[in-house]
Amino acid sequence: MRPRRLRPPWKRPQRPQRPQRPRRHRRSGAGRRRSPLALRSVAGQMFVLQLAIVLLLVVAAAVVLAWQAREADVRSARERSLACAATLAVTPSTSAALRSARPTGRLQPVTPRAVRACGIDYVAILDRKGIRRSDPLPGLIGERADGNFGRALAGRTYTEQFRGELTDSVRAVVPVRGPGGRVVGIVTAGVDFATVSARLDRELPWVAVGAVGALLLAAAGAGLVGRRLNRQTRGLGPAEVTRMYEHHDAVLHSVREGVLVLDGDRRLLLANDEAQRLLDLPGGAQGRTVAELGPASGVGDLLASGRTATDEVHVVGGRLLAVSQRPTGERGGPAGSVATFRDTTELREVAGQAEVAAQRLDLLYTAGLRIGTTLDVRRTAEELAEVAVPRFADVACVDLLDPVISGQEPLPDPTAATVRRVALRAGGGDHPLQPVGSLPHIPPVAVPREHAKHPEGTACTAGAEGVRGTGETGEPAVRRGVDGHTAEPGAGAREVRAVFAPDLAATTEWRGADPEGAARVLRAGFHSLITVPMRARGTVLGLAGFWRREQRPFQPEDLASAEELVTRTAVCVDNARRYAREHGMAVTLQRSLLPGRLPEQNAVGAAYRYLPAQAGVGGDWFDVIPLPGARVALVVGDVVGHGLHAAATMGRLRTAVHNFSSLDLPPDELLAHLDELVARIDQDPTRGPETEAVTGATVLYALYDPASGRCHLARAGHPPPVLAHPDGTTRVLAAPANLPLGLGTSPFETHTVTLPEGSRLVLYTDGLVRLRTRDLDDRLDLLRSTLAGSDDDPGHTCTALLDALLPDRSESDRDDIALLVARTRRLPPDRIAQWEVPSDPEAVAPVRTACRERMTAWGLGETAFTAELLLSELLTNAIRHGEPPVTVRLLCDRYLTCEVSDSSSTAPHVRRATTVDEGGRGLFLIAQLARHWGIRYGPHGKTIWAELPLTGGRGEHTDEPPVV
């Protein structure tokens, strides 16, 4: 499309019927003849500004292009020089010529051809000393070239800008390598700066031509823009355009906002249609003062004063007007002011509703953040009261059913359970509501279903809101069922429903449970109430009440907010209740699997402490197992994980340890059997996918013999025990760590140590010493120092250790702890008797006689006959079927233990002999006469033992009672 040619204003055709007026009577700028590029006009000033900017840009572009062209020429010279020099350097003939006797004769014909082929100024070939062997100027051959060629002699290729003789240039330096990779010479090739400059001089005229062309095009474009702008602004200057927009374009008659323009004398200059409608201005108002117009007092005072105002609300003719006013003479313009008026009558109501909705959303958002932060029922109820007061109510109370508080399942009929107040919070001042822990009487938590009508006898209608009725006062009272529906009335049936009482004084139904308390509530100034049942998963857990006395009465929309708030809290309360129930069940299970009290034995005095985990039931356990021969086994273990599965796994491992210890196995073999059991449990195909693995459990098993004082220890990944000597010194026993159970097939190692009488052996789980923020060695040092400073009593030692090590634990270190402290005892030597028996049947009688004498000395005359019979059978079997040496040992502790040892590993078996058999009745008699009997295998044979009860005059050996 061809551009339309514009005519200047003085060549436009004039209508013949309108005579031309003298120019001096025209409005300023309306028909003034001005050059389109006059500097006083907006168009002229814009043209000059655009031209200056374009000139700067063109000059800057020309300089940048010239610089880029020169850099490109230099870069091209570098690349050509480097390519030429590298080609000559790798040519085998170049290396051979440099190593020959007459290199110049062979190299000089090559360099001119290379200069012409590569388009460069010179190529020079130097030997290792920098002497020119080939050069475009023959006179320079044999002279040393300028520059430092150390990098080239080191084997590096580089380019540089060389300044020196003969000319400044851009040159490339490339080493020439011989057959062995040794540098035998240097090739230099370059382009003189004069050549680069000459090329740039040839390019600069084109850059200048382009710059001038761009400048001319830009000037033409700026001229066209200026001419169009001049026509649109009618040749006006900046001040005239500003005044025109202030007086005319600011007045928008199409907007729904009134505009008044007043001069400095407070006379009305301009009023749009909306302003005339809102202020009900009379006709001919322009030019009259504000006082003459007589608008409403508030608006009139504001307009007359001329002060600055922003969205001031004034009532004019039944409308709410937001009035804003600004002065117009602050920046050199004419004195006066501009006032705007906006009708906010409808927006005010919408804004109020939006504000209420925003407050409700903010309340629910805060509730989502602050309610349910713990798994404690009471604390969750307290968080609901803290969120509701004072943002939603002046006083909030939460009442829960007793089964919910204790973590039990709530009753199907909530009205049959006791309701107890667990949270109460007031915004300020005294109140007559019942305190926390009491059994509240008001408001009622249940109403009979047959009371579908209010006590006043007014009819109730079921709707979407619930059950709604009208009392004597005409105020609506709403009672909503928890399920949102009205149930059919039944005889004696009761249900829990929400109570909405916006006017407590006019509502009488809530007073029935406690009239005196209701009267005190009214005297305290409470005027409205919302009570919402706390229900989760179809079960009523309690009731939440919200009271107001200083805030405005509750509105119907507040009931929905209260129900939403209580519903969220109910879910958190139910989660806490379920957690409390499951945690209690797990703790009960765990405690039932742990020893209730330590068994009676004389080998050690023991005491223990167990602290359950903070986050859930753990798998730590301990045990003290009496063994034959007055020995005792001390066990401490830890199962990976928490919860019911960990507790059940702990019970299985403890039972397995009991069973394996009854076989009288040494500690390493016992752990090997336990490791195999754990591996079989994890590989059981009947295990569900959600069942946690047992692999990784740790165990420490210690076997103490009070007769010798030796203690055999073996551990599977468990922390090492700590020993405190009677003199107060402590040390960590260096028992081999071994792998945890189920993680490997490597054999377990046993550590044997002799314990002096009165030593304290401390066994513990990692929850006692392991912290996230402390080094394990530091914790062990603290344990040893505390152990050294405590007394010998095991119970006091446990207390001292817990007091010293527990305070450093944080919330993230709340693992369960099992602690077992055992104080060693020794069996007195006079309670031990031992004989070496020759491998001869005739030696049985003397040994039997010696045993009878020793038992008589112990006061066991009544047991002597039975013991003789047992020893006779055991010795006869050992001599006939075993291997020497044969040893007899008697131990008198809580029981009389008879032990016969030999070097054979054959195991005897009990069998029932027939009437014609001559043998086979020995072990049967032992099993019938002894309290317990068994076989213990050792590295040098076996030991058959039998225990008999003490029935003599001395009774049981009770030098020291066991410490539990």
Beta strands, then each sheet from edge to edge (+ up, - down):
strand 1: 122-127
strand 2: 132-134
strand 3: 158-162
strand 4: 169-177
strand 5: 183-192
strand 6: 258-263
strand 7: 268-271
strand 8: 309-316
strand 9: 319-327
strand 10: 336-343
strand 11: 395-401
strand 12: 419-426
strand 13: 447-448
strand 14: 460-463
strand 15: 466-470
strand 16: 476-481
strand 17: 494-495
strand 18: 497-501
strand 19: 528-536
strand 20: 539-548
strand 21: 604-611
strand 22: 619-627
strand 23: 631-639
strand 24: 698-704
strand 25: 710-716
strand 26: 722-724
strand 27: 730-732
strand 28: 751-754
strand 29: 760-764
strand 30: 817-824
strand 31: 832-837
strand 32: 886-892
strand 33: 895-902
strand 34: 932-938
strand 35: 941-949
sheet 1: 2+ 1- 5+ 4- 3+
sheet 2: 7+ 6- 10+ 9- 8+
sheet 3: 12+ 11- 20+ 19- 18+ 16- 15+ 14-
sheet 4: 13+ 17-
sheet 5: 21+ 30- 29+ 26- 27+
sheet 6: 22+ 23- 24+ 25- 28+
sheet 7: 31+ 32- 33+ 35- 34+
end
